[in-house]
Amino acid sequence: MGHWSVLVLTGMLGAGSFAAGFIGALTGLGGGVVLIPMLTLGLGIDIHYAIGASLVSVIATSSGAAAAYVREGFTNVRIAMLLEIATSLGAILGAYLAGWVNTMWIGVVFGIVLLHSAVVALEPHPADTAPPEPSPAPAKGVLRLEGDYPGPAGPVPYRAHAVPAGFGLMAIAGVLSGLLGIGSGAVKVLAMDRVMKLPFKVSTTTSNFMIGVTAAASAGIYLGRGYIDPGLAMPVVLGVLAGALTGARLLARAPVLRLRLLFAFVIAGLGLEMIYNSLKGKL
């Protein structure tokens, strides 16, 4: 019976992780927002071990999806590398804080972040209904934070705005990543999409490129504390990686409005569930 129980549990972990990776790749969330509730609420795993497995899976998601997105011309590597300075420093701080913060409050903060992200994601965005027409490339700034991405009618140029504000939000995203183990894709996507005015597909793909580095910055601390269990992390990583590669192939053809709805629906439901279970002491 015990042998079959291990096989069933591994199968459940693999299937759930595939779904997490698939959604993570399509939305830029990294899969952690699906994984942690699945592990803690569905399987009763301690939230610290769930965060450890999630951080490893976030690295796998980023590795699986990022290469495809860079090759297809959606990811802006220059913007990603600049913002990663802020997120990596924030992630290290967040991972240290996680050892001192009560589990219940980690879950509540996690839920609030997700609910806020869902509300902001549903607000209308002009670029969704009236994408910018291909035009002369935007003026180059000092940091050259501009580019273009493949559109139906050819390359669509864009340029990053409000870079200092975006940099600050990325530091907050890093703290949340280290504290909650989610890769903070939700905050990264919204910071690039809403504050820096980058196209949604550029925001999600650049987020996928970044989350692996952010997660790696805090994963070492969780490993040192013994919160990364290989028996839990291995099926999770394999499932997430397969899901991420599948999602990456579909993103180029997916309508932006549907991506936003998927993004908002998934994280709103999980946010409510995390807050409820945290306050009930079930984490």
Secondary structure, DSSP 8 states (H G I E B T S, - for coil): -HHHHHHHHHHHHHHHHHHHHHHHHHHTS-SHHHHHHIIIIIT---HHHHHHHHHHHHHHHHHHHHHHHHHHT---HHHHHHHHHHHHHHHHHHHHHHTTS-HHHHHHHHHHHHHHHHHHHHS--HHHHS-----S-----TT--EEEEEETTEEEEEE---HHHHHHHHHHHHHHHHHH-STTHHHHHHIIIIIS---HHHHHHHHHHHHHHHHHHHHHHHHHTT---HHHHHHHHHHHHHHHHHHHHHHTTS-HHHHHHHHHHHHHHHHHHHHHHHHTT--
